[in-house]
């Protein structure tokens, strides 16, 4: 009787078997409800924790702004100090001795502010003419200071950040090597003006350099739990303040969770909670990371106890599943063995069908598929034979390019012997053009070689169209030895002649200019004509890079598609066209790829 029941169970469809299993394990819904309950409780606790942390981040942000306000007030006193403004004017226009005296006077004024606020490392005044007056409160020196490695502080990030901005600017934390030790500072900078002569613009920039530990002290107090840290990042994801100085100025674009683990904090935590608050005044993002497991340890303990009880109840279900999967395993193994035999090349293999469930259906369909594969292989072999014969016939019909060259050369000598110099020149140009075009199309040639090819091509076209157009080729000498891909310019010229000068009997003008861009970052190739212009709908399509590259084809599409393939995204083109006035197409090829 037991064997009969098992036999009927084996013959059931997989769907019926799953229904029977779910009926036997009805205890699972109870376990699911328990899990759902604990998930809701867990989520509520996480939400409460996140709200408290978020409010704490707001308070940290407010404390930070108050602290920064102390520094900005001191900075304000410096950049409105009339004596400093007068001394800066002397530095810009005075004699060497007066400039030295002015610098000394400014340093004395800066020195007096040393004990006003803790954390200031250096105050620097960068004049518009490049002169710098800096006072380092740590070295107590006018010569040796944090910025000594900058020969011109106008290239320093704080100076560049404040360029063209009237308000105070905060530059995120930077790394400095100070006597072999890495130090970390952020900066507050402000452009200075002579208020009696505002028309002269900025006369200097005052830069205050502040120890990054000031920010870390504001973010992390001594009573912070070990399972939680606070830090600050910039809008771009750069770390401004962090408990471990080594990771200041690091990038967090891979994710805050990943960054915190890499830094060594909360490395053992399976789940890290992240909360952020963006300060509207500074733009800084205040971040808190904490170990959620420690916060929720009581809830997790209770949940584990309930789940343990559920696992015991599911043991019976597990035993049933073991039997079912074993039966499935035998059926699957039979199918896999058959597939392996077919894979080895034996298409005569037949998988035995031992049950009426889905696996039996798979075996039957596999046997039918094997039979169909044998038929298709026979058809493919026959098709390949036909294709090979067609290719041989096509190969036999090909014309040897050397035969064309030799034939044109013979006709050329006949023209010379009969005094037909124009015909001889045309044949000679045609032969050279054929040699240039038939050989490797994607080969690189110098600009000079491509220019000579265009001259011969235009001479033939001019002869063909009976001088209906004139042409001019201008090549900058410094570009002659640069390399470009063959036949990249010729289609543009051909398009101008065929379409631009269509129905024009005389007066056509074609100009080809090859030069470098003003910053020498591109090789510029322009082809301009005074023809009919490009229709608006075609012009719109040609300006769509994605559409052009995908479409490829002939003519202009071919040129632009090849340009993108050869030179990548840095290469581009520009088209200016006006109906009945003319068209100018300019290619921009990265200069470094032409060397």
Secondary structure per residue as TSV (DSSP state, phi and psi in degrees):
chain	resnum	aa	ss	phi	psi
A	1	X	-	360.0	-42.0
A	2	X	H	-65.0	-41.2
A	3	X	H	-64.6	-34.9
A	4	X	H	-65.6	-40.9
A	5	X	H	-63.5	-43.6
A	6	X	H	-63.4	-37.2
A	7	X	H	-63.9	-44.3
A	8	X	H	-64.0	-37.4
A	9	X	H	-64.3	-40.0
A	10	X	H	-64.7	-30.3
A	11	X	H	-83.3	-8.0
A	12	X	S	-66.9	151.2
A	13	X	-	-67.2	156.5
A	14	X	H	-58.3	-39.6
A	15	X	H	-60.2	-41.5
A	16	X	H	-66.3	-38.2
A	17	X	H	-62.3	-42.6
A	18	X	H	-64.6	-37.8
A	19	X	H	-61.1	-45.2
A	20	X	H	-60.8	-41.3
A	21	X	H	-62.5	-45.6
A	22	X	H	-63.1	-34.0
A	23	X	H	-65.5	-38.4
A	24	X	H	-72.4	-25.4
A	25	X	T	-112.1	42.3
A	26	X	T	-62.7	-12.4
A	27	X	H	-66.3	-21.4
A	28	X	H	-60.1	-43.2
A	29	X	H	-54.6	-35.1
A	30	X	H	-64.1	-43.5
A	31	X	H	-63.1	-37.7
A	32	X	H	-63.7	-41.8
A	33	X	H	-63.0	-39.1
A	34	X	H	-63.5	-44.4
A	35	X	H	-62.4	-38.8
A	36	X	H	-64.4	-40.8
A	37	X	H	-60.1	-48.0
A	38	X	H	-68.1	-31.0
A	39	X	H	-64.9	-39.8
A	40	X	H	-65.2	-44.6
A	41	X	H	-61.8	-43.6
A	42	X	H	-60.2	-44.1
A	43	X	H	-65.8	-37.5
A	44	X	H	-64.9	-41.1
A	45	X	H	-67.1	-39.3
A	46	X	H	-62.1	-41.7
A	47	X	H	-63.3	-43.3
A	48	X	H	-62.9	-44.9
A	49	X	H	-60.8	-43.9
A	50	X	H	-63.6	-37.1
A	51	X	H	-65.2	-43.1
A	52	X	H	-63.4	-43.3
A	53	X	H	-65.0	-40.1
A	54	X	H	-62.0	-43.1
A	55	X	H	-63.9	-36.4
A	56	X	H	-65.3	-38.4
A	57	X	H	-63.8	-36.4
A	58	X	H	-63.4	-42.3
A	59	X	H	-64.6	-40.9
A	60	X	H	-61.0	-42.0
A	61	X	H	-61.9	-41.6
A	62	X	H	-66.8	-41.5
A	63	X	H	-62.1	-38.9
A	64	X	H	-63.8	-42.3
A	65	X	H	-64.7	-38.9
A	66	X	H	-63.5	-41.4
A	67	X	H	-65.4	-43.8
A	68	X	H	-63.6	-31.5
A	69	X	H	-63.3	-34.6
A	70	X	H	-61.8	-42.0
A	71	X	H	-70.0	-40.9
A	72	X	H	-66.8	-33.2
A	73	X	H	-64.5	-41.4
A	74	X	H	-65.1	-40.1
A	75	X	H	-63.3	-38.4
A	76	X	H	-61.8	-42.9
A	77	X	H	-60.6	-33.1
A	78	X	H	-73.7	-47.2
A	79	X	H	-80.6	-6.5
A	80	X	T	-105.4	0.4
A	81	X	-	-66.2	115.5
A	82	X	H	-64.4	-34.8
A	83	X	H	-65.3	-42.0
A	84	X	H	-63.1	-41.9
A	85	X	H	-60.5	-41.9
A	86	X	H	-64.1	-42.0
A	87	X	H	-66.9	-36.2
A	88	X	H	-63.8	-38.0
A	89	X	H	-61.0	-39.4
A	90	X	H	-66.8	-39.5
A	91	X	H	-61.8	-33.6
A	92	X	H	-80.5	-25.8
A	93	X	H	-130.4	-8.6
A	94	X	S	-84.1	176.3
A	95	X	-	-73.1	164.6
A	96	X	H	-54.4	-41.7
A	97	X	H	-68.6	-39.6
A	98	X	H	-68.2	-34.9
A	99	X	H	-65.8	-40.7
A	100	X	H	-63.7	-40.2
A	101	X	H	-65.9	-39.1
A	102	X	H	-65.1	-41.4
A	103	X	H	-61.9	-42.2
A	104	X	H	-62.7	-40.0
A	105	X	H	-65.3	-40.9
A	106	X	H	-65.4	-41.2
A	107	X	H	-60.8	-40.0
A	108	X	H	-61.5	-40.5
A	109	X	H	-66.1	-42.9
A	110	X	H	-65.1	-35.5
A	111	X	H	-62.2	-34.7
A	112	X	H	-65.4	-23.0
A	113	X	T	-88.4	3.7
A	114	X	T	-59.9	-42.7
A	115	X	T	-93.9	7.6
A	116	X	T	-71.3	-48.0
A	117	X	S	-134.0	136.6
A	118	X	T	-73.7	153.4
A	119	X	T	98.1	-11.1
A	120	X	E	-80.1	124.6
A	121	X	E	-93.8	-40.5
A	122	X	E	-156.4	144.3
A	123	X	E	-123.6	128.0
A	124	X	E	-127.1	142.4
A	125	X	E	-115.8	115.3
A	126	X	E	-105.1	109.1
A	127	X	E	-74.6	159.8
A	128	X	T	-65.6	-23.2
A	129	X	T	-88.5	5.4
A	130	X	S	98.9	-14.5
A	131	X	-	-66.1	139.2
A	132	X	E	-127.4	134.2
A	133	X	E	-118.6	114.6
A	134	X	E	-127.8	141.4
A	135	X	E	-127.6	118.5
A	136	X	E	-97.4	114.6
A	137	X	T	-71.7	-17.2
A	138	X	T	-84.0	-47.5
A	139	X	T	-82.5	-16.7
A	140	X	T	53.6	40.2
A	141	X	B	-133.7	147.3
A	142	X	S	-89.1	-16.5
A	143	X	S	-98.9	-52.8
A	144	X	S	-91.9	110.2
A	145	X	-	-142.8	178.1
A	146	X	T	-61.6	-25.5
A	147	X	T	-100.1	15.2
A	148	X	T	-58.8	-30.8
A	149	X	T	-72.1	-14.0
A	150	X	-	-90.3	111.1
A	151	X	S	-69.0	-27.6
A	152	X	S	-140.9	109.5
A	153	X	G	-70.2	-1.7
A	154	X	G	-71.9	-10.6
A	155	X	G	-99.6	1.7
A	156	X	S	-73.9	146.9
A	157	X	H	-54.4	-43.5
A	158	X	H	-61.5	-38.7
A	159	X	H	-66.6	-44.4
A	160	X	H	-66.7	-37.0
A	161	X	H	-63.0	-34.3
A	162	X	T	-89.9	-1.6
A	163	X	T	-63.3	124.5
A	164	X	T	76.5	8.7
A	165	X	-	-117.7	127.4
A	166	X	-	-81.1	-29.4
A	167	X	S	-81.8	175.1
A	168	X	-	-72.2	142.9
A	169	X	E	-124.3	134.7
A	170	X	E	-103.9	121.8
A	171	X	E	-96.4	127.4
A	172	X	E	-57.8	167.7
A	173	X	E	-58.2	138.3
A	174	X	E	-123.6	155.1
A	175	X	E	-92.1	140.3
A	176	X	E	-134.6	142.0
A	177	X	E	-95.5	114.1
A	178	X	E	-117.3	100.4
A	179	X	T	56.1	44.2
A	180	X	T	81.7	-4.1
A	181	X	E	-109.9	134.9
A	182	X	E	-77.9	127.3
A	183	X	E	-120.7	157.3
A	184	X	E	-130.9	128.4
A	185	X	E	-141.4	148.0
A	186	X	E	-112.4	168.0
A	187	X	E	-135.3	145.1
A	188	X	E	-119.6	126.0
A	189	X	E	-129.4	154.9
A	190	X	E	-152.5	134.0
A	191	X	E	-71.7	137.2
A	192	X	E	-104.3	146.9
A	193	X	E	-133.9	150.1
A	194	X	-	-85.2	107.1
A	195	X	T	-66.3	-15.8
A	196	X	T	-85.2	-14.6
A	197	X	-	-139.4	61.5
A	198	X	G	-64.2	-22.6
A	199	X	G	-66.8	-18.5
A	200	X	G	-80.7	-7.0
A	201	X	-	79.2	-164.0
A	202	X	E	-68.3	133.9
A	203	X	E	-100.3	-19.7
A	204	X	E	-170.7	170.2
A	205	X	E	-126.9	127.2
A	206	X	E	-96.7	129.4
A	207	X	E	-122.6	122.3
A	208	X	E	-106.0	122.0
A	209	X	E	-100.5	123.4
A	210	X	E	-124.2	138.1
A	211	X	E	-62.3	130.7
A	212	X	T	-66.0	-17.9
A	213	X	H	-62.8	-23.9
A	214	X	H	-59.5	-43.2
A	215	X	H	-69.9	-40.7
A	216	X	H	-64.9	-37.8
A	217	X	H	-63.5	-33.9
A	218	X	H	-72.2	-33.4
A	219	X	H	-81.4	-38.6
A	220	X	-	-125.9	108.6
A	221	X	-	-87.1	170.0
A	222	X	T	-68.3	-22.3
A	223	X	T	-93.5	11.6
A	224	X	-	-68.6	138.3
A	225	X	-	-66.8	153.7
A	226	X	T	-65.6	-20.5
A	227	X	T	-89.2	11.8
A	228	X	E	-146.5	140.0
A	229	X	E	-135.8	152.5
A	230	X	E	-120.8	142.6
A	231	X	E	-154.9	172.9
A	232	X	E	-124.2	138.7
A	233	X	E	-128.8	158.1
A	234	X	-	-83.1	166.6
A	235	X	T	-57.6	-26.2
A	236	X	T	-85.0	-2.5
A	237	X	S	96.4	7.5
A	238	X	B	-85.3	139.8
A	239	X	E	-75.7	125.9
A	240	X	E	-96.6	-42.2
A	241	X	E	-141.2	137.5
A	242	X	-	-154.3	145.4
A	243	X	S	-56.3	-34.7
A	244	X	S	-99.7	109.2
A	245	X	G	-57.3	-26.2
A	246	X	G	-59.5	-28.2
A	247	X	G	-97.3	4.6
A	248	X	T	-67.3	141.1
A	249	X	T	74.1	7.5
A	250	X	-	-76.0	166.7
A	251	X	B	-98.2	136.0
A	252	X	-	-114.5	19.0
A	253	X	T	-66.5	-18.5
A	254	X	T	-77.4	-5.5
A	255	X	-	121.2	136.9
A	256	X	H	-65.6	-37.7
A	257	X	H	-59.2	-49.6
A	258	X	H	-62.6	-40.1
A	259	X	H	-65.0	-43.7
A	260	X	H	-62.1	-40.8
A	261	X	H	-64.9	-42.7
A	262	X	H	-63.6	-30.2
A	263	X	T	-76.2	-8.9
A	264	X	T	99.4	-11.0
A	265	X	T	-85.6	138.4
A	266	X	T	55.9	28.7
A	267	X	T	-64.8	-29.2
A	268	X	T	-86.9	-3.3
A	269	X	-	-81.0	135.2
A	270	X	S	-77.1	-30.8
A	271	X	-	-133.9	122.1
A	272	X	E	-108.6	127.9
A	273	X	E	-90.0	133.9
A	274	X	E	-119.6	128.8
A	275	X	E	-128.5	142.4
A	276	X	E	-133.5	150.8
A	277	X	E	-139.7	127.1
A	278	X	E	-97.7	120.3
A	279	X	-	-80.4	124.8
A	280	X	T	-70.5	-28.1
A	281	X	T	-79.4	-40.9
A	282	X	T	-98.7	-21.3
A	283	X	-	81.3	-3.8
A	284	X	-	-71.7	151.6
A	285	X	E	-109.2	116.9
A	286	X	E	-91.5	126.7
A	287	X	E	-120.8	139.7
A	288	X	E	-122.9	132.9
A	289	X	E	-122.0	131.8
A	290	X	E	-141.9	157.9
A	291	X	E	-83.1	107.2
A	292	X	H	-67.7	-30.2
A	293	X	H	-62.6	-40.3
A	294	X	H	-69.6	-34.3
A	295	X	H	-68.7	-34.9
A	296	X	T	-107.9	22.3
A	297	X	H	-60.9	-37.5
A	298	X	H	-67.3	-42.3
A	299	X	H	-64.8	-41.1
A	300	X	H	-64.9	-39.8
A	301	X	H	-60.8	-46.7
A	302	X	H	-62.6	-40.4
A	303	X	H	-65.3	-39.0
A	304	X	H	-63.4	-37.0
A	305	X	H	-64.7	-45.9
A	306	X	H	-63.9	-41.2
A	307	X	H	-66.1	-33.5
A	308	X	H	-62.5	-43.0
A	309	X	H	-62.8	-40.9
A	310	X	H	-64.3	-38.7
A	311	X	H	-62.6	-36.3
A	312	X	H	-64.7	-41.2
A	313	X	H	-67.6	-27.2
A	314	X	T	-83.9	-2.8
A	315	X	H	-60.6	-41.4
A	316	X	H	-60.3	-42.8
A	317	X	H	-62.7	-37.6
A	318	X	H	-62.0	-39.9
A	319	X	H	-64.1	-39.3
A	320	X	H	-64.1	-42.5
A	321	X	H	-64.1	-36.2
A	322	X	H	-59.1	-46.3
A	323	X	H	-63.0	-45.2
A	324	X	H	-61.3	-46.1
A	325	X	H	-65.4	-32.3
A	326	X	H	-64.0	-43.2
A	327	X	H	-62.4	-44.4
A	328	X	H	-58.6	-40.5
A	329	X	H	-61.1	-43.2
A	330	X	H	-61.6	-43.4
A	331	X	H	-64.5	-44.5
A	332	X	H	-64.4	-39.6
A	333	X	H	-62.7	-39.0
A	334	X	H	-59.9	-42.3
A	335	X	H	-67.1	-42.1
A	336	X	H	-64.1	-40.7
A	337	X	H	-60.2	-42.2
A	338	X	H	-63.3	-42.2
A	339	X	H	-62.7	-41.3
A	340	X	H	-63.5	-39.7
A	341	X	H	-62.6	-42.9
A	342	X	H	-65.6	-39.6
A	343	X	H	-59.9	-33.8
A	344	X	T	-75.9	-3.3
A	345	X	T	110.6	-2.9
A	346	X	-	-91.8	95.7
A	347	X	T	-84.3	4.6
A	348	X	T	-90.3	-4.0
A	349	X	-	-64.5	135.5
A	350	X	-	-123.0	124.4
A	351	X	-	-82.6	127.4
A	352	X	-	-69.4	137.3
A	353	X	-	-97.7	112.3
A	354	X	-	-112.0	-4.0
A	355	X	-	-149.6	170.0
A	356	X	S	-105.8	15.9
A	357	X	S	-87.3	-166.1
A	358	X	H	-61.5	-33.5
A	359	X	H	-66.0	-35.1
A	360	X	H	-63.6	-41.1
A	361	X	H	-63.5	-39.2
A	362	X	H	-62.4	-43.3
A	363	X	H	-61.4	-44.8
A	364	X	H	-61.4	-45.7
A	365	X	H	-66.1	-32.8
A	366	X	H	-66.1	-40.8
A	367	X	H	-62.3	-40.6
A	368	X	H	-65.5	-39.5
A	369	X	H	-64.1	-41.4
A	370	X	H	-60.6	-41.0
A	371	X	H	-63.3	-40.8
A	372	X	H	-69.7	-34.6
A	373	X	H	-62.4	-42.2
A	374	X	H	-59.2	-41.7
A	375	X	H	-65.4	-42.0
A	376	X	H	-66.6	-38.9
A	377	X	H	-61.0	-38.7
A	378	X	H	-64.2	-42.8
A	379	X	H	-65.6	-39.8
A	380	X	H	-65.1	-41.6
A	381	X	H	-59.6	-41.7
A	382	X	H	-65.1	-41.3
A	383	X	H	-65.4	-38.3
A	384	X	H	-64.5	-38.4
A	385	X	H	-62.3	-42.4
A	386	X	H	-66.0	-39.7
A	387	X	H	-64.3	-41.1
A	388	X	H	-63.0	-40.7
A	389	X	H	-64.9	-39.6
A	390	X	H	-65.4	-39.3
A	391	X	H	-65.9	-37.2
A	392	X	H	-64.6	-39.5
A	393	X	H	-65.5	-40.7
A	394	X	H	-65.3	-36.8
A	395	X	H	-66.1	-39.1
A	396	X	H	-65.4	-27.3
A	397	X	T	-85.3	-5.3
A	398	X	-	-69.3	147.4
A	399	X	-	-96.4	129.4
A	400	X	-	-68.3	118.3
A	401	X	H	-56.4	-32.8
A	402	X	H	-64.9	-30.7
A	403	X	H	-62.2	-41.0
A	404	X	H	-64.4	-44.5
A	405	X	H	-58.8	-47.5
A	406	X	H	-65.6	-38.3
A	407	X	H	-65.3	-45.4
A	408	X	H	-61.9	-36.3
A	409	X	H	-65.3	-39.7
A	410	X	H	-65.3	-44.0
A	411	X	H	-64.0	-35.9
A	412	X	H	-60.9	-45.2
A	413	X	H	-66.0	-34.1
A	414	X	H	-63.5	-39.5
A	415	X	H	-66.3	-38.6
A	416	X	H	-64.8	-43.2
A	417	X	H	-63.4	-29.0
A	418	X	T	-96.2	7.3
A	419	X	T	76.8	15.1
A	420	X	-	-89.1	78.2
A	421	X	H	-67.8	-38.6
A	422	X	H	-63.3	-42.1
A	423	X	H	-65.7	-40.1
A	424	X	H	-60.9	-44.4
A	425	X	H	-63.6	-40.0
A	426	X	H	-65.8	-42.3
A	427	X	H	-64.3	-41.2
A	428	X	H	-62.0	-44.5
A	429	X	H	-63.2	-40.9
A	430	X	H	-63.8	-40.8
A	431	X	H	-62.5	-44.8
A	432	X	H	-64.7	-37.9
A	433	X	H	-64.3	-41.8
A	434	X	H	-62.1	-43.4
A	435	X	H	-61.6	-38.9
A	436	X	H	-69.1	-36.7
A	437	X	H	-87.4	-32.9
A	438	X	H	-74.5	-34.8
A	439	X	S	-67.4	177.9
A	440	X	-	-42.9	115.2
A	441	X	T	-69.0	-33.0
A	442	X	T	-92.8	13.7
A	443	X	-	-70.7	157.8
A	444	X	E	-95.5	134.8
A	445	X	E	-132.1	161.6
A	446	X	E	-74.2	160.6
A	447	X	H	-61.0	-36.3
A	448	X	H	-61.7	-43.7
A	449	X	H	-64.3	-43.2
A	450	X	H	-64.6	-35.7
A	451	X	H	-62.4	-46.4
A	452	X	H	-61.6	-38.7
A	453	X	H	-62.9	-43.2
A	454	X	H	-64.3	-37.5
A	455	X	H	-61.1	-46.9
A	456	X	H	-65.9	-39.3
A	457	X	H	-63.8	-44.2
A	458	X	H	-69.1	-32.3
A	459	X	H	-62.2	-42.6
A	460	X	H	-63.6	-44.8
A	461	X	H	-65.6	-38.2
A	462	X	H	-63.5	-40.4
A	463	X	H	-64.8	-40.6
A	464	X	H	-64.8	-43.3
A	465	X	T	-93.3	15.3
A	466	X	T	53.1	48.8
A	467	X	T	57.0	36.6
A	468	X	-	-71.1	-15.0
A	469	X	E	-142.1	156.5
A	470	X	E	-110.0	158.6
A	471	X	E	-140.6	156.9
A	472	X	E	-145.2	131.5
A	473	X	E	-118.4	118.0
A	474	X	E	-114.7	117.4
A	475	X	E	-122.1	121.1
A	476	X	-	-64.4	134.5
A	477	X	G	-54.6	-37.3
A	478	X	G	-71.5	-9.0
A	479	X	G	-99.2	-7.8
A	480	X	T	-61.9	-31.9
A	481	X	T	-94.5	2.8
A	482	X	-	-75.5	154.1
A	483	X	E	-105.8	137.6
A	484	X	E	-134.7	164.6
A	485	X	E	-76.3	141.5
A	486	X	T	-58.0	149.9
A	487	X	T	57.1	29.7
A	488	X	S	-86.6	-27.0
A	489	X	S	-97.2	-34.3
A	490	X	H	-55.7	-41.9
A	491	X	H	-61.4	-32.4
A	492	X	H	-65.7	-41.7
A	493	X	H	-65.2	-44.4
A	494	X	H	-63.0	-39.1
A	495	X	H	-63.5	-39.9
A	496	X	I	-63.9	-40.1
A	497	X	I	-72.6	-46.9
A	498	X	I	-72.0	-40.8
A	499	X	I	-105.7	-40.7
A	500	X	I	-67.2	-41.7
A	501	X	T	-97.7	17.2
A	502	X	T	-60.8	132.6
A	503	X	T	66.2	13.1
A	504	X	-	-99.9	118.5
A	505	X	-	-88.8	-25.4
A	506	X	S	-161.8	166.3
A	507	X	-	88.9	0.8
A	508	X	E	-70.6	145.8
A	509	X	E	-134.8	128.4
A	510	X	E	-126.9	127.6
A	511	X	E	-126.5	129.4
A	512	X	E	-117.3	121.7
A	513	X	E	-119.8	130.4
A	514	X	E	-124.7	115.7
A	515	X	E	-152.5	178.0
A	516	X	E	-103.1	156.8
A	517	X	-	-68.4	167.3
A	518	X	T	-58.6	-38.2
A	519	X	T	-92.5	10.8
A	520	X	S	55.8	23.7
A	521	X	S	-90.0	-13.9
A	522	X	E	-134.3	149.2
A	523	X	E	-92.2	121.5
A	524	X	E	-102.0	127.7
A	525	X	E	-125.7	115.4
A	526	X	E	-120.6	140.6
A	527	X	E	-124.7	115.8
A	528	X	E	-122.1	141.0
A	529	X	E	-138.3	164.4
A	530	X	-	-108.0	38.5
A	531	X	S	-87.6	-150.2
A	532	X	S	-76.7	-21.1
A	533	X	-	90.0	168.8
A	534	X	-	-99.6	133.9
A	535	X	-	-55.3	144.6
A	536	X	H	-55.3	-42.0
A	537	X	H	-67.5	-35.5
A	538	X	H	-70.5	-40.0
A	539	X	H	-61.8	-41.7
A	540	X	H	-62.5	-42.4
A	541	X	H	-65.7	-38.7
A	542	X	H	-68.9	-23.1
A	543	X	T	-85.3	-9.4
A	544	X	-	-88.4	101.4
A	545	X	H	-57.8	-48.7
A	546	X	H	-60.2	-43.0
A	547	X	H	-66.1	-41.3
A	548	X	H	-65.2	-47.2
A	549	X	H	-63.1	-38.9
A	550	X	H	-74.9	-34.1
A	551	X	H	-74.8	-40.5
A	552	X	-	52.5	-132.4
A	553	X	-	93.1	-142.1
A	554	X	S	-111.3	174.0
A	555	X	H	61.7	-136.0
A	556	X	H	-62.8	-36.9
A	557	X	H	-59.1	-40.5
A	558	X	H	-62.8	-43.3
A	559	X	H	-62.3	-50.6
A	560	X	H	-67.8	-36.5
A	561	X	H	-65.0	-44.1
A	562	X	H	-64.1	-38.4
A	563	X	H	-58.9	-43.5
A	564	X	H	-68.9	-37.5
A	565	X	H	-68.5	-45.2
A	566	X	H	-71.4	-41.7
A	567	X	H	-116.1	-3.0
A	568	X	G	79.3	-166.0
A	569	X	G	-68.8	-21.6
A	570	X	G	-69.6	-26.3
A	571	X	-	-79.6	142.3
A	572	X	E	-152.7	178.6
A	573	X	E	-143.1	162.8
A	574	X	E	-138.0	137.3
A	575	X	E	-125.8	124.5
A	576	X	E	-119.0	122.5
A	577	X	E	-145.6	132.9
A	578	X	E	-128.8	130.5
A	579	X	T	-56.5	133.3
A	580	X	T	64.3	7.1
A	581	X	T	-115.0	-42.2
A	582	X	E	145.9	178.4
A	583	X	E	-137.6	140.9
A	584	X	E	-130.8	124.3
A	585	X	E	-115.3	127.0
A	586	X	E	-121.6	127.4
A	587	X	E	-98.8	137.5
A	588	X	E	-117.4	110.1
A	589	X	E	-110.8	128.6
A	590	X	E	-52.3	126.7
A	591	X	G	-58.2	-40.7
A	592	X	G	-64.2	-22.6
A	593	X	G	-87.0	-0.7
A	594	X	G	-104.6	-1.7
A	595	X	-	-79.3	360.0
